[in-house]
Amino acid sequence: MDGRIVADGTLVGGEESAARLQDKLNQNQFPCIHRETDGAYSLCFCTNRSLLVTRDAFGLKPMFSGVRDGLVAVATDRKALWAIGIREARTFPPGGYLEARRDGALLEAAPPVLGPAQASPRGKVGPEELCRSLVESVLIQTVGVDKLAVGFSGGVDSTVLAKITKDTGTNVLLVTVGLGQTSEMRKAESTAREIGLPIVVRSFSKSDAEQCLDRMLWLIEEPSLMKISIAMAMHWTAQTAIDNGRSVILLGQGSDELFGGYRRFATILGESGERAAEEAISGSIRDAHLVNYQRDDQAVSSLRAELRLPFATRKMIDIAMRVPLEMKVRSSSDNIRKWILREAAIRLGVPSAIAMRPKKAIQHASGVEKAIREISRKHRLSPSAYLEARLQTIRDRWPDVANY
């Protein structure tokens, strides 16, 4: 098992999580684990006759699978599958189930599709209920942790997590990284002062970014400009946290999916209406493992850092699905969005000017994406062509790349 499960209001891992799941490690109950067990985990279990595989319902921990000449294999990264000749490794579906038997039989079950129809079985949610749920989620993620870091931008997501963590008595350090000294880094420092928390701001150079590129490509295994840019910022954040004695890092990932934070939701609302906007938000929650969670975990895995995501829990997703659209995004020209989260943040003591600050994506705020574009131009290639070429070079050198 890789990861942790929620048990008795806290996160547990290792032998304790295995003991908690012991009675479910059989062919009858194993397929139901993801429905009954919250947390961030991927889980494989071997019996005398079969291999059983599942993954948490939202895909917070990476898991890949592939087949070659009748061999079924699973791993937490693609590289392990490449090493045994499986070149087409696919992402194992969150909440999915696989049973590979010795006799060659292969059983797979897909998770249920999340959609707008699930939105309001118990009534609509307001800011007060969201406040209570946020505090509860942060407590579950931080119980038993003496000190931790918060990946900090100064925006509403990371600020509300930092404020709750401070108010619950945890020793918290804010961490901000970027190239040079950007305006967003200065805003993060100013916000840290306003909420009374220590912050470490670490600056990197374009040369640092270029030297880190191969490592990021090796870790996340995809030549995507957006993913590489975010992964590099995440990697630097985790390294800085560890350098300051913090191996557990809280992130605000998942908030934009849950509460309509992306600009495209406003565009879809204006062009195609409320139903289309609701479907787009539901789709972003469903696909967040492909866009965000998988990448982020891979970006920090080699550092032995542990990411914890208070927004990406079963209860928070249930809450978000009951939030009315007008409390997420209101019009095609809505530059604020995430209205209910901003109102909740103010009620939790975040200054209103900070709570209402518009979003700026980390790949832009950190300056990493701009640096990669400039590096690509230096080689007279588009960013996508440049990253694809570098990743292919890495794969061609296999297996002489284990030290990345």
C-alpha positions as CSV (number, residue, x, y, z in Angstrom):
1,M,0.0,0.0,0.0
2,D,1.2,3.5,-0.9
3,G,-0.4,6.4,1.0
4,R,-2.7,6.9,4.0
5,I,-6.3,6.3,4.9
6,V,-8.7,8.2,7.2
7,A,-9.5,6.3,10.4
8,D,-11.0,7.7,13.6
9,G,-10.7,11.3,12.4
10,T,-7.0,11.2,11.5
11,L,-4.7,9.9,8.7
12,V,-2.9,6.6,9.3
13,G,-0.4,4.8,7.1
14,G,2.0,1.9,7.2
15,E,1.2,-1.1,9.4
16,E,-1.7,0.7,11.1
17,S,-3.5,1.3,7.8
18,A,-2.9,-2.4,6.8
19,A,-4.4,-3.6,10.1
20,R,-7.4,-1.3,9.6
21,L,-8.0,-2.9,6.1
22,Q,-7.2,-6.5,7.1
23,D,-10.8,-7.7,7.1
24,K,-11.4,-6.2,3.6
25,L,-8.5,-8.0,1.9
26,N,-10.5,-10.6,0.2
27,Q,-12.2,-11.0,-3.1
28,N,-15.6,-10.1,-1.8
29,Q,-14.9,-6.9,0.1
30,F,-11.8,-5.6,-1.7
31,P,-13.8,-4.0,-4.6
32,C,-15.7,-1.9,-2.0
33,I,-12.6,-0.4,-0.3
34,H,-12.7,2.9,-2.3
35,R,-16.3,3.5,-1.4
36,E,-15.8,2.9,2.3
37,T,-12.3,4.3,2.9
38,D,-11.3,7.9,2.5
39,G,-7.7,9.0,2.1
40,A,-4.9,9.1,-0.5
41,Y,-3.8,5.6,-1.4
42,S,-3.1,2.9,-4.0
43,L,-3.4,-0.7,-2.9
44,C,-2.3,-4.0,-4.3
45,F,-3.1,-7.4,-2.6
46,C,-2.0,-10.8,-3.8
47,T,-3.7,-14.1,-3.0
48,N,-2.7,-17.6,-4.1
49,R,-4.9,-17.2,-7.1
50,S,-5.0,-13.6,-8.1
51,L,-3.7,-10.0,-7.9
52,L,-6.2,-7.4,-6.6
53,V,-5.7,-3.7,-7.3
54,T,-7.6,-0.6,-6.3
55,R,-7.0,3.1,-5.8
56,D,-8.7,5.9,-3.7
57,A,-11.8,7.3,-5.3
58,F,-10.2,10.6,-6.4
59,G,-6.8,9.4,-7.6
60,L,-4.6,11.3,-5.1
61,K,-1.9,8.7,-5.3
62,P,-0.5,7.6,-8.7
63,M,-1.2,4.2,-10.1
64,F,-0.5,2.8,-13.6
65,S,-1.2,-0.5,-15.3
66,G,-0.3,-2.4,-18.4
67,V,-0.4,-5.7,-20.2
68,R,2.3,-7.5,-22.1
69,D,2.2,-11.1,-23.4
70,G,-0.4,-12.1,-20.8
71,L,1.4,-10.4,-18.0
72,V,-0.6,-7.9,-16.0
73,A,1.4,-5.3,-14.1
74,V,0.7,-2.3,-11.9
75,A,3.1,0.3,-10.5
76,T,3.0,3.8,-9.0
77,D,5.0,5.2,-11.9
78,R,5.3,4.5,-15.6
79,K,9.0,3.9,-15.5
80,A,8.6,0.6,-13.7
81,L,6.3,-0.6,-16.4
82,W,8.7,0.6,-19.2
83,A,11.5,-1.4,-17.5
84,I,9.6,-4.7,-18.1
85,G,8.8,-3.8,-21.7
86,I,5.3,-2.3,-21.2
87,R,5.6,0.8,-23.3
88,E,1.9,1.8,-23.2
89,A,1.2,2.3,-19.5
90,R,-2.3,3.6,-18.7
91,T,-3.5,5.5,-15.7
92,F,-5.4,3.2,-13.4
93,P,-8.9,4.8,-12.9
94,P,-9.6,6.3,-9.4
95,G,-12.0,4.1,-7.5
96,G,-11.4,1.4,-10.1
97,Y,-10.9,-2.3,-9.4
98,L,-8.8,-4.9,-11.1
99,E,-8.5,-8.7,-10.5
100,A,-5.9,-10.6,-12.5
101,R,-6.1,-14.4,-12.0
102,R,-3.5,-17.1,-12.5
103,D,-5.7,-18.7,-15.1
104,G,-5.4,-15.6,-17.3
105,A,-8.9,-14.1,-16.5
106,L,-8.9,-10.4,-16.1
107,L,-11.8,-8.6,-14.3
108,E,-12.0,-4.8,-14.3
109,A,-14.7,-2.5,-12.8
110,A,-14.9,1.2,-13.6
111,P,-15.9,3.8,-11.0
112,P,-19.2,5.6,-11.2
113,V,-19.3,8.7,-13.3
114,L,-19.6,12.0,-11.3
115,G,-22.2,14.3,-12.8
116,P,-24.3,17.4,-12.0
117,A,-27.3,15.1,-11.2
118,Q,-25.6,14.2,-8.0
119,A,-25.5,17.8,-6.9
120,S,-28.2,18.2,-4.2
121,P,-29.4,15.1,-2.4
122,R,-29.4,16.9,1.1
123,G,-30.0,20.5,0.2
124,K,-27.8,23.4,-0.7
125,V,-24.6,24.4,1.2
126,G,-23.8,27.9,2.5
127,P,-20.6,29.5,3.8
128,E,-21.2,28.4,7.5
129,E,-21.3,24.7,6.6
130,L,-18.3,25.1,4.3
131,C,-16.4,26.8,7.2
132,R,-17.1,23.8,9.5
133,S,-16.2,21.3,6.9
134,L,-12.9,23.1,6.1
135,V,-11.8,23.2,9.7
136,E,-12.7,19.5,10.1
137,S,-10.8,18.6,7.0
138,V,-7.7,20.5,8.0
139,L,-7.8,18.8,11.5
140,I,-8.0,15.3,9.9
141,Q,-5.0,16.2,7.8
142,T,-2.9,17.6,10.6
143,V,-3.7,15.6,13.7
144,G,-0.4,14.2,15.1
145,V,1.8,16.4,13.0
146,D,4.1,18.6,15.1
147,K,5.1,20.9,12.3
148,L,4.3,21.3,8.7
149,A,4.6,23.6,5.7
150,V,1.9,25.2,3.5
151,G,2.7,25.8,-0.1
152,F,1.7,29.4,-0.2
153,S,0.8,31.9,-2.9
154,G,-1.1,34.4,-0.8
155,G,-4.4,33.5,-2.7
156,V,-7.6,32.4,-1.0
157,D,-6.9,28.7,-1.1
158,S,-3.5,28.6,0.6
159,T,-4.4,31.5,2.9
160,V,-7.5,29.8,4.3
161,L,-5.5,26.6,4.9
162,A,-2.7,28.5,6.6
163,K,-5.2,30.5,8.8
164,I,-7.1,27.4,9.9
165,T,-3.8,25.5,10.6
166,K,-2.5,28.4,12.7
167,D,-5.8,28.7,14.7
168,T,-5.8,25.0,15.5
169,G,-2.3,25.3,17.1
170,T,-0.1,23.6,14.6
171,N,3.5,24.9,14.0
172,V,3.2,26.1,10.4
173,L,5.7,27.6,8.0
174,L,4.6,29.2,4.7
175,V,6.7,28.4,1.6
176,T,6.8,30.5,-1.6
177,V,9.1,29.9,-4.5
178,G,9.7,31.5,-7.9
179,L,12.2,32.8,-10.4
180,G,13.8,36.0,-9.4
181,Q,11.6,38.2,-7.2
182,T,8.1,38.4,-8.8
183,S,5.2,40.6,-7.7
184,E,3.3,37.5,-6.6
185,M,6.1,36.5,-4.3
186,R,6.0,40.0,-2.7
187,K,2.2,39.6,-2.3
188,A,2.8,36.3,-0.6
189,E,5.2,37.9,1.9
190,S,2.8,40.7,2.6
191,T,-0.1,38.3,3.1
192,A,2.0,36.2,5.5
193,R,2.7,39.3,7.6
194,E,-1.1,40.1,7.7
195,I,-2.1,36.7,9.0
196,G,0.9,36.6,11.4
197,L,2.8,33.5,10.1
198,P,6.5,33.0,9.2
199,I,7.3,32.6,5.6
200,V,10.3,31.3,3.6
201,V,10.6,32.8,0.1
202,R,13.1,31.1,-2.1
203,S,14.2,32.5,-5.5
204,F,15.5,30.4,-8.3
205,S,17.1,31.3,-11.7
206,K,16.4,30.4,-15.3
207,S,19.6,28.3,-15.1
208,D,18.1,26.4,-12.1
209,A,15.0,25.8,-14.2
210,E,17.0,24.4,-17.1
211,Q,19.0,22.2,-14.9
212,C,15.8,20.9,-13.3
213,L,14.0,20.1,-16.5
214,D,15.3,16.6,-17.1
215,R,14.5,15.6,-13.5
216,M,11.0,16.9,-13.8
217,L,10.4,15.1,-17.1
218,W,11.8,11.9,-15.5
219,L,9.5,12.3,-12.4
220,I,6.2,13.2,-14.1
221,E,6.9,11.3,-17.4
222,E,4.9,13.8,-19.6
223,P,6.2,16.5,-21.9
224,S,3.4,19.0,-21.0
225,L,4.5,22.6,-20.6
226,M,1.8,23.3,-18.0
227,K,2.5,20.1,-16.0
228,I,6.2,20.6,-16.1
229,S,5.9,24.2,-15.0
230,I,3.7,23.4,-12.0
231,A,5.7,20.3,-11.1
232,M,8.9,22.3,-10.9
233,A,7.3,24.8,-8.6
234,M,5.9,22.0,-6.5
235,H,9.3,20.3,-6.4
236,W,11.1,23.5,-5.3
237,T,8.4,24.1,-2.7
238,A,8.8,20.6,-1.2
239,Q,12.6,20.9,-1.3
240,T,12.4,24.2,0.6
241,A,10.0,22.8,3.1
242,I,12.3,19.8,3.8
243,D,15.3,22.1,4.1
244,N,13.4,23.8,6.8
245,G,12.5,20.6,8.7
246,R,9.0,20.1,7.3
247,S,8.2,16.9,5.4
248,V,4.4,17.3,5.5
249,I,3.1,20.0,3.1
250,L,-0.5,21.2,2.9
251,L,-1.6,22.4,-0.6
252,G,-4.8,24.1,-1.8
253,Q,-5.1,21.7,-4.8
254,G,-8.7,20.8,-5.6
255,S,-10.2,24.1,-4.7
256,D,-10.5,25.4,-8.2
257,E,-12.2,22.2,-9.4
258,L,-14.6,22.1,-6.4
259,F,-15.7,25.8,-6.4
260,G,-15.4,26.9,-10.0
261,G,-12.1,28.7,-9.8
262,Y,-10.9,28.3,-13.4
263,R,-11.6,31.1,-15.9
264,R,-12.9,28.6,-18.4
265,F,-16.0,28.0,-16.3
266,A,-17.0,31.6,-16.6
267,T,-16.5,31.4,-20.4
268,I,-18.6,28.2,-20.7
269,L,-21.3,29.8,-18.6
270,G,-21.5,32.7,-20.9
271,E,-21.3,30.7,-24.1
272,S,-23.3,27.6,-23.3
273,G,-25.3,28.2,-20.1
274,E,-25.6,26.9,-16.6
275,R,-26.0,23.2,-17.4
276,A,-22.8,23.2,-19.4
277,A,-20.9,25.1,-16.7
278,E,-22.1,22.6,-14.1
279,E,-21.0,19.7,-16.3
280,A,-17.6,21.3,-16.9
281,I,-17.1,21.7,-13.1
282,S,-18.1,18.1,-12.5
283,G,-15.8,17.0,-15.2
284,S,-12.9,18.9,-13.7
285,I,-13.5,17.2,-10.4
286,R,-13.6,13.8,-12.1
287,D,-10.4,14.4,-14.1
288,A,-8.4,16.2,-11.4
289,H,-6.2,13.2,-10.9
290,L,-5.0,13.4,-14.5
291,V,-4.5,17.2,-14.5
292,N,-3.2,17.8,-11.0
293,Y,-3.0,15.2,-8.2
294,Q,-0.9,12.6,-10.1
295,R,1.6,15.2,-11.3
296,D,2.0,16.8,-7.9
297,D,2.7,13.5,-6.0
298,Q,5.2,12.4,-8.7
299,A,6.9,15.8,-8.5
300,V,7.8,15.5,-4.8
301,S,8.0,11.7,-4.4
302,S,11.8,11.5,-4.8
303,L,12.2,14.0,-1.9
304,R,10.2,11.9,0.6
305,A,7.8,14.7,1.1
306,E,4.2,14.1,1.8
307,L,1.5,16.2,0.3
308,R,-1.8,16.6,2.1
309,L,-4.8,18.1,0.3
310,P,-7.6,19.2,2.7
311,F,-9.9,20.2,-0.3
312,A,-9.6,16.8,-2.0
313,T,-11.6,14.6,0.4
314,R,-14.8,12.7,0.1
315,K,-16.7,15.1,2.3
316,M,-15.4,18.3,0.7
317,I,-16.4,17.0,-2.7
318,D,-19.8,16.1,-1.4
319,I,-20.1,19.6,0.0
320,A,-19.0,21.2,-3.3
321,M,-21.5,19.2,-5.3
322,R,-24.3,20.8,-3.2
323,V,-23.0,24.4,-3.7
324,P,-25.3,26.4,-6.1
325,L,-23.6,27.5,-9.3
326,E,-24.1,31.2,-8.5
327,M,-21.9,30.7,-5.4
328,K,-19.1,29.4,-7.7
329,V,-19.2,31.4,-10.9
330,R,-21.8,34.1,-11.7
331,S,-21.2,35.4,-15.2
332,S,-19.0,35.2,-18.3
333,S,-17.1,38.3,-17.0
334,D,-16.6,36.9,-13.5
335,N,-13.0,37.5,-12.6
336,I,-13.4,36.6,-8.9
337,R,-15.2,33.2,-8.9
338,K,-15.2,30.7,-5.9
339,W,-17.6,33.1,-4.1
340,I,-18.6,30.7,-1.4
341,L,-15.0,29.9,-0.5
342,R,-14.2,33.6,-0.3
343,E,-17.1,34.2,2.0
344,A,-16.1,31.3,4.1
345,A,-12.5,32.6,4.3
346,I,-13.7,36.0,5.6
347,R,-15.8,34.3,8.3
348,L,-12.7,32.3,9.3
349,G,-10.7,35.5,9.8
350,V,-8.9,36.0,6.5
351,P,-8.8,39.7,5.6
352,S,-11.4,40.5,2.9
353,A,-8.8,42.1,0.6
354,I,-6.9,38.8,0.6
355,A,-10.0,36.6,0.4
356,M,-11.3,38.5,-2.7
357,R,-7.9,38.6,-4.5
358,P,-8.3,37.1,-8.1
359,K,-6.5,33.9,-8.9
360,K,-3.2,33.7,-10.7
361,A,-2.0,30.2,-11.8
362,I,1.2,28.9,-10.1
363,Q,3.0,28.3,-13.4
364,H,2.6,32.0,-14.3
365,A,3.0,33.4,-10.8
366,S,6.2,31.5,-10.2
367,G,7.7,32.5,-13.6
368,V,8.6,28.9,-14.4
369,E,6.5,28.6,-17.6
370,K,7.9,31.8,-19.0
371,A,11.5,30.5,-18.3
372,I,10.8,27.2,-20.1
373,R,9.4,29.1,-23.1
374,E,12.6,31.2,-23.2
375,I,14.8,28.1,-22.9
376,S,12.8,26.4,-25.8
377,R,13.3,29.5,-28.0
378,K,17.0,29.4,-27.3
379,H,17.0,25.9,-28.9
380,R,14.7,27.2,-31.8
381,L,11.9,24.8,-30.8
382,S,8.4,25.3,-29.5
383,P,8.0,24.4,-25.8
384,S,6.1,21.2,-26.7
385,A,8.6,20.0,-29.3
386,Y,11.5,20.9,-26.9
387,L,10.0,19.0,-24.0
388,E,9.1,16.0,-26.1
389,A,12.6,15.8,-27.5
390,R,14.2,15.9,-24.0
391,L,11.8,13.3,-22.7
392,Q,12.6,11.0,-25.6
393,T,16.3,11.4,-25.0
394,I,15.7,10.4,-21.4
395,R,13.7,7.3,-22.4
396,D,16.3,6.4,-25.0
397,R,19.0,6.3,-22.3
398,W,17.0,3.9,-20.2
399,P,18.1,2.3,-17.9
400,D,21.0,4.7,-17.4
401,V,18.6,7.3,-15.9
402,A,17.9,5.9,-12.5
403,N,19.9,8.7,-10.9
404,Y,17.7,11.5,-12.0
